[in-house]
């Protein structure tokens, strides 16, 4: 499966139950192809399905950092000086879940942005665009972070 094929299967799917069902149906193919689907959910979550299977709190938006191994997570306590993690973060690739993006056709609640090569898809809710998610190959994260 390619990012283009996965995005085509997801484009226009209704939020929430039809989207979740489609992602469950696709999960094995996504994992086998090392693909990741990233999208905003509810009003406070960034979801990852496929080669990364996780969710991150994203109230009013959030930037996370990715490596070829997946989501970069700090083991440090909040507010703790953590120079090792800061260095890891600099070498990782950012991905941002933008809440209520301005100047986007369809006025979606969520837009996922990154420099990782990706394909966008629209998530619908009651006939309107709820969010714009992306599909990318986790191998491309390693190529960017190694080149960066």
Order of alpha helices (4+ residues) and beta strands (2+ residues): alpha-beta-alpha-beta-beta-beta-beta-beta-alpha-beta-beta-beta-beta-alpha
